[in-house]
Every structure is written in C-alpha cells, then in structure tokens.
C-alpha cells in the first residue's frame, strides 16, 4: 500500500464510551506525541502534515 497524498483535509477522531477513563488516557498519549514531536514526524512521513491538530481534545465544541 502506498499513500498517494491527501485529497482534502479530514478531521478524524476516536470514539470512546462516555465517562470511560480510556478517553483522557488516549488524549494524554496523543498530546505526549505532539509534545515530543513524534506526532508531526508521523504525519510528515505519510504526507498528511496538513491534517495535524494543535492538541487532542475531548468533545471539542465545534464537533457537536
């Protein structure tokens, strides 16, 4: 499989059962990847840097 490029920016998310302790743990993990630069390196490798998020958020208001 080979990524040919991004057709259009697409925000994606991960769904967890409301109230699960997994959601904040996942958020912390993604924000940790952002902090150490791994997140941006991964997106750059796959040609998806334009879809980067500033930070992981739980239930951002613009998604409701």
PDB file of N, CA, C, O and CB in Angstrom:
ATOM      1  N   UNK A   1       0.842  -1.156   0.000  1.00  0.00           N
ATOM      2  CA  UNK A   1       0.000   0.000   0.000  1.00  0.00           C
ATOM      3  C   UNK A   1       0.901   1.236   0.000  1.00  0.00           C
ATOM      4  O   UNK A   1       1.949   1.254   0.645  1.00  0.00           O
ATOM      5  CB  UNK A   1      -0.965  -0.012   1.213  1.00  0.00           C
ATOM      6  N   UNK A   2       0.483   2.253  -0.721  1.00  0.00           N
ATOM      7  CA  UNK A   2       1.257   3.485  -0.789  1.00  0.00           C
ATOM      8  C   UNK A   2       0.306   4.680  -0.715  1.00  0.00           C
ATOM      9  O   UNK A   2      -0.668   4.758  -1.464  1.00  0.00           O
ATOM     10  CB  UNK A   2       2.112   3.535  -2.090  1.00  0.00           C
ATOM     11  N   UNK A   3       0.597   5.598   0.187  1.00  0.00           N
ATOM     12  CA  UNK A   3      -0.209   6.809   0.304  1.00  0.00           C
ATOM     13  C   UNK A   3       0.164   7.742  -0.834  1.00  0.00           C
ATOM     14  O   UNK A   3       1.331   8.100  -0.996  1.00  0.00           O
ATOM     15  CB  UNK A   3      -0.002   7.502   1.689  1.00  0.00           C
ATOM     16  N   UNK A   4      -0.816   8.131  -1.613  1.00  0.00           N
ATOM     17  CA  UNK A   4      -0.557   8.971  -2.773  1.00  0.00           C
ATOM     18  C   UNK A   4      -0.679  10.451  -2.467  1.00  0.00           C
ATOM     19  O   UNK A   4      -0.293  11.289  -3.282  1.00  0.00           O
ATOM     20  CB  UNK A   4      -1.494   8.613  -3.880  1.00  0.00           C
ATOM     21  N   UNK A   5      -1.197  10.772  -1.333  1.00  0.00           N
ATOM     22  CA  UNK A   5      -1.352  12.171  -0.965  1.00  0.00           C
ATOM     23  C   UNK A   5      -2.726  12.405  -0.385  1.00  0.00           C
ATOM     24  O   UNK A   5      -3.587  11.524  -0.373  1.00  0.00           O
ATOM     25  CB  UNK A   5      -1.120  13.082  -2.169  1.00  0.00           C
ATOM     26  N   UNK A   6      -2.901  13.605   0.088  1.00  0.00           N
ATOM     27  CA  UNK A   6      -4.150  13.961   0.726  1.00  0.00           C
ATOM     28  C   UNK A   6      -5.059  14.657  -0.274  1.00  0.00           C
ATOM     29  O   UNK A   6      -4.666  15.649  -0.887  1.00  0.00           O
ATOM     30  CB  UNK A   6      -3.902  14.852   1.947  1.00  0.00           C
ATOM     31  N   UNK A   7      -6.253  14.150  -0.438  1.00  0.00           N
ATOM     32  CA  UNK A   7      -7.209  14.773  -1.347  1.00  0.00           C
ATOM     33  C   UNK A   7      -7.777  16.038  -0.716  1.00  0.00           C
ATOM     34  O   UNK A   7      -7.894  17.075  -1.368  1.00  0.00           O
ATOM     35  CB  UNK A   7      -8.342  13.791  -1.706  1.00  0.00           C
ATOM     36  N   UNK A   8      -8.118  15.937   0.527  1.00  0.00           N
ATOM     37  CA  UNK A   8      -8.738  17.038   1.245  1.00  0.00           C
ATOM     38  C   UNK A   8      -8.518  16.817   2.729  1.00  0.00           C
ATOM     39  O   UNK A   8      -8.517  15.676   3.190  1.00  0.00           O
ATOM     40  CB  UNK A   8     -10.254  17.155   0.911  1.00  0.00           C
ATOM     41  N   UNK A   9      -8.331  17.899   3.491  1.00  0.00           N
ATOM     42  CA  UNK A   9      -8.160  17.755   4.933  1.00  0.00           C
ATOM     43  C   UNK A   9      -9.408  17.128   5.521  1.00  0.00           C
ATOM     44  O   UNK A   9     -10.533  17.505   5.192  1.00  0.00           O
ATOM     45  CB  UNK A   9      -7.866  19.120   5.602  1.00  0.00           C
ATOM     46  N   UNK A  10      -9.185  16.169   6.393  1.00  0.00           N
ATOM     47  CA  UNK A  10     -10.300  15.490   7.035  1.00  0.00           C
ATOM     48  C   UNK A  10      -9.970  15.296   8.501  1.00  0.00           C
ATOM     49  O   UNK A  10      -9.075  14.528   8.852  1.00  0.00           O
ATOM     50  CB  UNK A  10     -10.604  14.134   6.350  1.00  0.00           C
ATOM     51  N   UNK A  11     -10.695  15.991   9.345  1.00  0.00           N
ATOM     52  CA  UNK A  11     -10.504  15.797  10.774  1.00  0.00           C
ATOM     53  C   UNK A  11     -11.125  14.468  11.168  1.00  0.00           C
ATOM     54  O   UNK A  11     -12.237  14.136  10.757  1.00  0.00           O
ATOM     55  CB  UNK A  11     -11.123  16.967  11.590  1.00  0.00           C
ATOM     56  N   UNK A  12     -10.401  13.731  11.954  1.00  0.00           N
ATOM     57  CA  UNK A  12     -10.894  12.439  12.419  1.00  0.00           C
ATOM     58  C   UNK A  12     -10.811  12.403  13.934  1.00  0.00           C
ATOM     59  O   UNK A  12     -10.134  13.223  14.553  1.00  0.00           O
ATOM     60  CB  UNK A  12     -10.088  11.268  11.792  1.00  0.00           C
ATOM     61  N   UNK A  13     -11.492  11.466  14.506  1.00  0.00           N
ATOM     62  CA  UNK A  13     -11.472  11.334  15.954  1.00  0.00           C
ATOM     63  C   UNK A  13     -11.608   9.887  16.350  1.00  0.00           C
ATOM     64  O   UNK A  13     -11.843   9.016  15.513  1.00  0.00           O
ATOM     65  CB  UNK A  13     -12.576  12.161  16.589  1.00  0.00           C
ATOM     66  N   UNK A  14     -11.463   9.646  17.605  1.00  0.00           N
ATOM     67  CA  UNK A  14     -11.650   8.311  18.167  1.00  0.00           C
ATOM     68  C   UNK A  14     -12.815   8.392  19.146  1.00  0.00           C
ATOM     69  O   UNK A  14     -12.903   9.323  19.946  1.00  0.00           O
ATOM     70  CB  UNK A  14     -10.340   7.785  18.872  1.00  0.00           C
ATOM     71  N   UNK A  15     -13.691   7.425  19.074  1.00  0.00           N
ATOM     72  CA  UNK A  15     -14.869   7.424  19.942  1.00  0.00           C
ATOM     73  C   UNK A  15     -14.664   6.453  21.099  1.00  0.00           C
ATOM     74  O   UNK A  15     -14.188   5.331  20.923  1.00  0.00           O
ATOM     75  CB  UNK A  15     -16.140   7.051  19.141  1.00  0.00           C
ATOM     76  N   UNK A  16     -15.028   6.908  22.258  1.00  0.00           N
ATOM     77  CA  UNK A  16     -14.980   6.098  23.468  1.00  0.00           C
ATOM     78  C   UNK A  16     -16.308   6.234  24.193  1.00  0.00           C
ATOM     79  O   UNK A  16     -16.995   7.246  24.053  1.00  0.00           O
ATOM     80  CB  UNK A  16     -13.796   6.521  24.387  1.00  0.00           C
ATOM     81  N   UNK A  17     -16.667   5.232  24.956  1.00  0.00           N
ATOM     82  CA  UNK A  17     -17.886   5.285  25.753  1.00  0.00           C
ATOM     83  C   UNK A  17     -17.791   6.458  26.722  1.00  0.00           C
ATOM     84  O   UNK A  17     -16.758   6.658  27.362  1.00  0.00           O
ATOM     85  CB  UNK A  17     -18.115   3.949  26.517  1.00  0.00           C
ATOM     86  N   UNK A  18     -18.860   7.225  26.829  1.00  0.00           N
ATOM     87  CA  UNK A  18     -18.878   8.394  27.704  1.00  0.00           C
ATOM     88  C   UNK A  18     -18.493   7.996  29.126  1.00  0.00           C
ATOM     89  O   UNK A  18     -19.022   7.036  29.687  1.00  0.00           O
ATOM     90  CB  UNK A  18     -20.269   9.064  27.690  1.00  0.00           C
ATOM     91  N   UNK A  19     -17.564   8.753  29.691  1.00  0.00           N
ATOM     92  CA  UNK A  19     -17.147   8.518  31.066  1.00  0.00           C
ATOM     93  C   UNK A  19     -16.021   7.511  31.244  1.00  0.00           C
ATOM     94  O   UNK A  19     -15.557   7.303  32.365  1.00  0.00           O
ATOM     95  CB  UNK A  19     -18.301   8.069  31.840  1.00  0.00           C
ATOM     96  N   UNK A  20     -15.573   6.884  30.161  1.00  0.00           N
ATOM     97  CA  UNK A  20     -14.514   5.891  30.285  1.00  0.00           C
ATOM     98  C   UNK A  20     -13.186   6.565  30.629  1.00  0.00           C
ATOM     99  O   UNK A  20     -12.900   7.648  30.117  1.00  0.00           O
ATOM    100  CB  UNK A  20     -14.384   5.078  28.985  1.00  0.00           C
ATOM    101  N   UNK A  21     -12.375   5.949  31.482  1.00  0.00           N
ATOM    102  CA  UNK A  21     -11.060   6.522  31.785  1.00  0.00           C
ATOM    103  C   UNK A  21     -10.092   6.390  30.607  1.00  0.00           C
ATOM    104  O   UNK A  21      -9.006   6.970  30.628  1.00  0.00           O
ATOM    105  CB  UNK A  21     -10.466   5.845  33.018  1.00  0.00           C
ATOM    106  N   UNK A  22     -10.477   5.640  29.596  1.00  0.00           N
ATOM    107  CA  UNK A  22      -9.621   5.481  28.425  1.00  0.00           C
ATOM    108  C   UNK A  22      -9.510   6.780  27.617  1.00  0.00           C
ATOM    109  O   UNK A  22      -8.461   7.055  27.035  1.00  0.00           O
ATOM    110  CB  UNK A  22     -10.156   4.362  27.539  1.00  0.00           C
ATOM    111  N   UNK A  23     -10.576   7.574  27.577  1.00  0.00           N
ATOM    112  CA  UNK A  23     -10.558   8.811  26.778  1.00  0.00           C
ATOM    113  C   UNK A  23      -9.478   9.786  27.248  1.00  0.00           C
ATOM    114  O   UNK A  23      -8.679  10.231  26.424  1.00  0.00           O
ATOM    115  CB  UNK A  23     -11.924   9.494  26.838  1.00  0.00           C
ATOM    116  N   UNK A  24      -9.418  10.138  28.538  1.00  0.00           N
ATOM    117  CA  UNK A  24      -8.352  11.051  28.943  1.00  0.00           C
ATOM    118  C   UNK A  24      -6.960  10.432  28.817  1.00  0.00           C
ATOM    119  O   UNK A  24      -5.986  11.152  28.592  1.00  0.00           O
ATOM    120  CB  UNK A  24      -8.578  11.497  30.367  1.00  0.00           C
ATOM    121  N   UNK A  25      -6.853   9.124  28.956  1.00  0.00           N
ATOM    122  CA  UNK A  25      -5.549   8.464  28.780  1.00  0.00           C
ATOM    123  C   UNK A  25      -5.108   8.564  27.322  1.00  0.00           C
ATOM    124  O   UNK A  25      -3.939   8.828  27.042  1.00  0.00           O
ATOM    125  CB  UNK A  25      -5.617   6.974  29.222  1.00  0.00           C
ATOM    126  N   UNK A  26      -6.042   8.355  26.396  1.00  0.00           N
ATOM    127  CA  UNK A  26      -5.749   8.472  24.971  1.00  0.00           C
ATOM    128  C   UNK A  26      -5.370   9.914  24.625  1.00  0.00           C
ATOM    129  O   UNK A  26      -4.418  10.156  23.884  1.00  0.00           O
ATOM    130  CB  UNK A  26      -6.961   8.014  24.129  1.00  0.00           C
ATOM    131  N   UNK A  27      -6.123  10.856  25.166  1.00  0.00           N
ATOM    132  CA  UNK A  27      -5.833  12.272  24.945  1.00  0.00           C
ATOM    133  C   UNK A  27      -4.419  12.608  25.422  1.00  0.00           C
ATOM    134  O   UNK A  27      -3.670  13.287  24.719  1.00  0.00           O
ATOM    135  CB  UNK A  27      -6.868  13.156  25.672  1.00  0.00           C
ATOM    136  N   UNK A  28      -4.059  12.136  26.603  1.00  0.00           N
ATOM    137  CA  UNK A  28      -2.721  12.400  27.143  1.00  0.00           C
ATOM    138  C   UNK A  28      -1.638  11.778  26.260  1.00  0.00           C
ATOM    139  O   UNK A  28      -0.575  12.368  26.064  1.00  0.00           O
ATOM    140  CB  UNK A  28      -2.607  11.856  28.579  1.00  0.00           C
ATOM    141  N   UNK A  29      -1.912  10.589  25.732  1.00  0.00           N
ATOM    142  CA  UNK A  29      -0.939   9.923  24.863  1.00  0.00           C
ATOM    143  C   UNK A  29      -0.726  10.712  23.576  1.00  0.00           C
ATOM    144  O   UNK A  29       0.413  10.913  23.152  1.00  0.00           O
ATOM    145  CB  UNK A  29      -1.401   8.494  24.536  1.00  0.00           C
ATOM    146  N   UNK A  30      -1.805  11.158  22.956  1.00  0.00           N
ATOM    147  CA  UNK A  30      -1.679  11.935  21.715  1.00  0.00           C
ATOM    148  C   UNK A  30      -0.962  13.252  21.994  1.00  0.00           C
ATOM    149  O   UNK A  30      -0.085  13.656  21.231  1.00  0.00           O
ATOM    150  CB  UNK A  30      -3.074  12.204  21.087  1.00  0.00           C
ATOM    151  N   UNK A  31      -1.331  13.922  23.085  1.00  0.00           N
ATOM    152  CA  UNK A  31      -0.662  15.181  23.413  1.00  0.00           C
ATOM    153  C   UNK A  31       0.802  14.954  23.753  1.00  0.00           C
ATOM    154  O   UNK A  31       1.630  15.833  23.508  1.00  0.00           O
ATOM    155  CB  UNK A  31      -1.366  15.871  24.577  1.00  0.00           C
ATOM    156  N   UNK A  32       1.144  13.793  24.312  1.00  0.00           N
ATOM    157  CA  UNK A  32       2.541  13.455  24.555  1.00  0.00           C
ATOM    158  C   UNK A  32       3.311  13.289  23.254  1.00  0.00           C
ATOM    159  O   UNK A  32       4.457  13.722  23.139  1.00  0.00           O
ATOM    160  CB  UNK A  32       2.639  12.184  25.380  1.00  0.00           C
ATOM    161  N   UNK A  33       2.671  12.656  22.273  1.00  0.00           N
ATOM    162  CA  UNK A  33       3.289  12.520  20.950  1.00  0.00           C
ATOM    163  C   UNK A  33       3.495  13.890  20.304  1.00  0.00           C
ATOM    164  O   UNK A  33       4.504  14.127  19.640  1.00  0.00           O
ATOM    165  CB  UNK A  33       2.421  11.627  20.038  1.00  0.00           C
ATOM    166  N   UNK A  34       2.530  14.787  20.506  1.00  0.00           N
ATOM    167  CA  UNK A  34       2.675  16.151  19.982  1.00  0.00           C
ATOM    168  C   UNK A  34       3.860  16.840  20.651  1.00  0.00           C
ATOM    169  O   UNK A  34       4.678  17.474  19.984  1.00  0.00           O
ATOM    170  CB  UNK A  34       1.374  16.972  20.207  1.00  0.00           C
ATOM    171  N   UNK A  35       3.944  16.711  21.963  1.00  0.00           N
ATOM    172  CA  UNK A  35       4.979  17.416  22.722  1.00  0.00           C
ATOM    173  C   UNK A  35       6.391  16.986  22.326  1.00  0.00           C
ATOM    174  O   UNK A  35       7.290  17.820  22.212  1.00  0.00           O
ATOM    175  CB  UNK A  35       4.776  17.186  24.206  1.00  0.00           C
ATOM    176  N   UNK A  36       6.582  15.683  22.116  1.00  0.00           N
ATOM    177  CA  UNK A  36       7.945  15.226  21.787  1.00  0.00           C
ATOM    178  C   UNK A  36       8.248  15.226  20.287  1.00  0.00           C
ATOM    179  O   UNK A  36       9.350  14.865  19.874  1.00  0.00           O
ATOM    180  CB  UNK A  36       8.156  13.832  22.331  1.00  0.00           C
ATOM    181  N   UNK A  37       7.268  15.631  19.474  1.00  0.00           N
ATOM    182  CA  UNK A  37       7.499  15.757  18.036  1.00  0.00           C
ATOM    183  C   UNK A  37       7.185  14.518  17.216  1.00  0.00           C
ATOM    184  O   UNK A  37       7.208  14.577  15.987  1.00  0.00           O
ATOM    185  CB  UNK A  37       8.900  16.126  17.805  1.00  0.00           C
ATOM    186  N   UNK A  38       6.892  13.393  17.868  1.00  0.00           N
ATOM    187  CA  UNK A  38       6.623  12.150  17.133  1.00  0.00           C
ATOM    188  C   UNK A  38       5.374  12.269  16.256  1.00  0.00           C
ATOM    189  O   UNK A  38       5.350  11.761  15.135  1.00  0.00           O
ATOM    190  CB  UNK A  38       6.459  10.983  18.114  1.00  0.00           C
ATOM    191  N   UNK A  39       4.353  12.929  16.761  1.00  0.00           N
ATOM    192  CA  UNK A  39       3.100  13.095  16.019  1.00  0.00           C
ATOM    193  C   UNK A  39       3.371  13.773  14.669  1.00  0.00           C
ATOM    194  O   UNK A  39       2.926  13.297  13.625  1.00  0.00           O
ATOM    195  CB  UNK A  39       2.079  13.925  16.850  1.00  0.00           C
ATOM    196  N   UNK A  40       4.100  14.878  14.707  1.00  0.00           N
ATOM    197  CA  UNK A  40       4.382  15.613  13.464  1.00  0.00           C
ATOM    198  C   UNK A  40       5.280  14.814  12.526  1.00  0.00           C
ATOM    199  O   UNK A  40       5.109  14.872  11.308  1.00  0.00           O
ATOM    200  CB  UNK A  40       5.036  16.959  13.780  1.00  0.00           C
ATOM    201  N   UNK A  41       6.230  14.072  13.074  1.00  0.00           N
ATOM    202  CA  UNK A  41       7.095  13.235  12.222  1.00  0.00           C
ATOM    203  C   UNK A  41       6.287  12.144  11.529  1.00  0.00           C
ATOM    204  O   UNK A  41       6.532  11.837  10.362  1.00  0.00           O
ATOM    205  CB  UNK A  41       8.227  12.600  13.057  1.00  0.00           C
ATOM    206  N   UNK A  42       5.336  11.564  12.233  1.00  0.00           N
ATOM    207  CA  UNK A  42       4.489  10.510  11.641  1.00  0.00           C
ATOM    208  C   UNK A  42       3.665  11.087  10.494  1.00  0.00           C
ATOM    209  O   UNK A  42       3.627  10.518   9.404  1.00  0.00           O
ATOM    210  CB  UNK A  42       3.551   9.882  12.714  1.00  0.00           C
ATOM    211  N   UNK A  43       3.005  12.221  10.744  1.00  0.00           N
ATOM    212  CA  UNK A  43       2.186  12.829   9.687  1.00  0.00           C
ATOM    213  C   UNK A  43       3.037  13.241   8.494  1.00  0.00           C
ATOM    214  O   UNK A  43       2.622  13.078   7.346  1.00  0.00           O
ATOM    215  CB  UNK A  43       1.430  14.045  10.231  1.00  0.00           C
ATOM    216  N   UNK A  44       4.212  13.768   8.757  1.00  0.00           N
ATOM    217  CA  UNK A  44       5.118  14.166   7.671  1.00  0.00           C
ATOM    218  C   UNK A  44       5.517  12.952   6.829  1.00  0.00           C
ATOM    219  O   UNK A  44       5.529  13.013   5.599  1.00  0.00           O
ATOM    220  CB  UNK A  44       6.381  14.856   8.242  1.00  0.00           C
ATOM    221  N   UNK A  45       5.842  11.854   7.506  1.00  0.00           N
ATOM    222  CA  UNK A  45       6.235  10.626   6.797  1.00  0.00           C
ATOM    223  C   UNK A  45       5.159  10.169   5.822  1.00  0.00           C
ATOM    224  O   UNK A  45       5.462   9.710   4.721  1.00  0.00           O
ATOM    225  CB  UNK A  45       6.532   9.508   7.797  1.00  0.00           C
ATOM    226  N   UNK A  46       3.897  10.297   6.234  1.00  0.00           N
ATOM    227  CA  UNK A  46       2.795   9.809   5.406  1.00  0.00           C
ATOM    228  C   UNK A  46       2.156  10.898   4.546  1.00  0.00           C
ATOM    229  O   UNK A  46       1.112  10.673   3.933  1.00  0.00           O
ATOM    230  CB  UNK A  46       1.745   9.188   6.281  1.00  0.00           C
ATOM    231  N   UNK A  47       2.774  12.071   4.501  1.00  0.00           N
ATOM    232  CA  UNK A  47       2.264  13.130   3.630  1.00  0.00           C
ATOM    233  C   UNK A  47       0.957  13.720   4.092  1.00  0.00           C
ATOM    234  O   UNK A  47       0.175  14.210   3.277  1.00  0.00           O
ATOM    235  CB  UNK A  47       2.097  12.611   2.254  1.00  0.00           C
ATOM    236  N   UNK A  48       0.703  13.684   5.389  1.00  0.00           N
ATOM    237  CA  UNK A  48      -0.570  14.174   5.910  1.00  0.00           C
ATOM    238  C   UNK A  48      -0.379  15.318   6.902  1.00  0.00           C
ATOM    239  O   UNK A  48      -1.233  15.541   7.760  1.00  0.00           O
ATOM    240  CB  UNK A  48      -1.333  13.040   6.573  1.00  0.00           C
ATOM    241  N   UNK A  49       0.723  16.039   6.793  1.00  0.00           N
ATOM    242  CA  UNK A  49       1.033  17.109   7.751  1.00  0.00           C
ATOM    243  C   UNK A  49      -0.038  18.191   7.785  1.00  0.00           C
ATOM    244  O   UNK A  49      -0.241  18.821   8.824  1.00  0.00           O
ATOM    245  CB  UNK A  49       2.371  17.735   7.413  1.00  0.00           C
ATOM    246  N   UNK A  50      -0.724  18.419   6.676  1.00  0.00           N
ATOM    247  CA  UNK A  50      -1.765  19.452   6.645  1.00  0.00           C
ATOM    248  C   UNK A  50      -2.967  19.110   7.513  1.00  0.00           C
ATOM    249  O   UNK A  50      -3.776  19.989   7.809  1.00  0.00           O
ATOM    250  CB  UNK A  50      -2.222  19.676   5.227  1.00  0.00           C
ATOM    251  N   UNK A  51      -3.103  17.859   7.926  1.00  0.00           N
ATOM    252  CA  UNK A  51      -4.221  17.452   8.768  1.00  0.00           C
ATOM    253  C   UNK A  51      -3.871  17.435  10.252  1.00  0.00           C
ATOM    254  O   UNK A  51      -4.650  16.942  11.067  1.00  0.00           O
ATOM    255  CB  UNK A  51      -4.702  16.092   8.349  1.00  0.00           C
ATOM    256  N   UNK A  52      -2.717  17.962  10.602  1.00  0.00           N
ATOM    257  CA  UNK A  52      -2.291  17.957  12.004  1.00  0.00           C
ATOM    258  C   UNK A  52      -3.249  18.755  12.880  1.00  0.00           C
ATOM    259  O   UNK A  52      -3.824  19.752  12.445  1.00  0.00           O
ATOM    260  CB  UNK A  52      -0.876  18.521  12.132  1.00  0.00           C
ATOM    261  N   UNK A  53      -3.408  18.308  14.103  1.00  0.00           N
ATOM    262  CA  UNK A  53      -4.197  19.029  15.088  1.00  0.00           C
ATOM    263  C   UNK A  53      -3.242  19.760  16.024  1.00  0.00           C
ATOM    264  O   UNK A  53      -2.084  19.368  16.174  1.00  0.00           O
ATOM    265  CB  UNK A  53      -5.136  18.065  15.878  1.00  0.00           C
ATOM    266  N   UNK A  54      -3.729  20.812  16.644  1.00  0.00           N
ATOM    267  CA  UNK A  54      -2.907  21.555  17.600  1.00  0.00           C
ATOM    268  C   UNK A  54      -2.771  20.775  18.906  1.00  0.00           C
ATOM    269  O   UNK A  54      -1.692  20.722  19.495  1.00  0.00           O
ATOM    270  CB  UNK A  54      -3.513  22.950  17.868  1.00  0.00           C
ATOM    271  N   UNK A  55      -3.857  20.180  19.348  1.00  0.00           N
ATOM    272  CA  UNK A  55      -3.858  19.377  20.568  1.00  0.00           C
ATOM    273  C   UNK A  55      -5.043  18.436  20.537  1.00  0.00           C
ATOM    274  O   UNK A  55      -6.037  18.696  19.859  1.00  0.00           O
ATOM    275  CB  UNK A  55      -3.902  20.272  21.832  1.00  0.00           C
ATOM    276  N   UNK A  56      -4.935  17.345  21.271  1.00  0.00           N
ATOM    277  CA  UNK A  56      -6.031  16.395  21.392  1.00  0.00           C
ATOM    278  C   UNK A  56      -7.016  16.949  22.428  1.00  0.00           C
ATOM    279  O   UNK A  56      -6.625  17.372  23.516  1.00  0.00           O
ATOM    280  CB  UNK A  56      -5.510  14.963  21.799  1.00  0.00           C
ATOM    281  N   UNK A  57      -8.303  16.936  22.059  1.00  0.00           N
ATOM    282  CA  UNK A  57      -9.333  17.438  22.962  1.00  0.00           C
ATOM    283  C   UNK A  57     -10.465  16.443  23.057  1.00  0.00           C
ATOM    284  O   UNK A  57     -10.766  15.730  22.100  1.00  0.00           O
ATOM    285  CB  UNK A  57      -9.859  18.801  22.494  1.00  0.00           C
ATOM    286  N   UNK A  58     -11.081  16.399  24.202  1.00  0.00           N
ATOM    287  CA  UNK A  58     -12.253  15.537  24.406  1.00  0.00           C
ATOM    288  C   UNK A  58     -13.507  16.377  24.159  1.00  0.00           C
ATOM    289  O   UNK A  58     -13.695  17.424  24.778  1.00  0.00           O
ATOM    290  CB  UNK A  58     -12.265  14.910  25.859  1.00  0.00           C
ATOM    291  N   UNK A  59     -14.351  15.909  23.258  1.00  0.00           N
ATOM    292  CA  UNK A  59     -15.598  16.582  22.889  1.00  0.00           C
ATOM    293  C   UNK A  59     -15.418  18.062  22.583  1.00  0.00           C
ATOM    294  O   UNK A  59     -16.005  18.911  23.254  1.00  0.00           O
ATOM    295  CB  UNK A  59     -16.602  16.425  23.990  1.00  0.00           C
ATOM    296  N   UNK A  60     -14.600  18.380  21.564  1.00  0.00           N
ATOM    297  CA  UNK A  60     -14.434  19.794  21.206  1.00  0.00           C
ATOM    298  C   UNK A  60     -15.771  20.380  20.763  1.00  0.00           C
ATOM    299  O   UNK A  60     -16.532  19.706  20.070  1.00  0.00           O
ATOM    300  CB  UNK A  60     -13.375  19.959  20.084  1.00  0.00           C
ATOM    301  N   UNK A  61     -16.073  21.618  21.146  1.00  0.00           N
ATOM    302  CA  UNK A  61     -17.392  22.206  20.861  1.00  0.00           C
ATOM    303  C   UNK A  61     -17.729  22.295  19.382  1.00  0.00           C
ATOM    304  O   UNK A  61     -18.904  22.215  19.025  1.00  0.00           O
ATOM    305  CB  UNK A  61     -17.467  23.572  21.451  1.00  0.00           C
ATOM    306  N   UNK A  62     -16.738  22.460  18.505  1.00  0.00           N
ATOM    307  CA  UNK A  62     -17.049  22.586  17.073  1.00  0.00           C
ATOM    308  C   UNK A  62     -17.484  21.267  16.442  1.00  0.00           C
ATOM    309  O   UNK A  62     -17.947  21.264  15.301  1.00  0.00           O
ATOM    310  CB  UNK A  62     -15.843  23.123  16.329  1.00  0.00           C
ATOM    311  N   UNK A  63     -17.350  20.152  17.146  1.00  0.00           N
ATOM    312  CA  UNK A  63     -17.732  18.847  16.614  1.00  0.00           C
ATOM    313  C   UNK A  63     -19.176  18.495  16.970  1.00  0.00           C
ATOM    314  O   UNK A  63     -19.750  17.606  16.341  1.00  0.00           O
ATOM    315  CB  UNK A  63     -16.790  17.768  17.139  1.00  0.00           C
ATOM    316  N   UNK A  64     -19.758  19.133  17.914  1.00  0.00           N
ATOM    317  CA  UNK A  64     -21.125  18.788  18.377  1.00  0.00           C
ATOM    318  C   UNK A  64     -22.173  19.100  17.390  1.00  0.00           C
ATOM    319  O   UNK A  64     -23.353  18.863  17.648  1.00  0.00           O
ATOM    320  CB  UNK A  64     -21.450  19.492  19.631  1.00  0.00           C
TER     321      UNK A  64
END
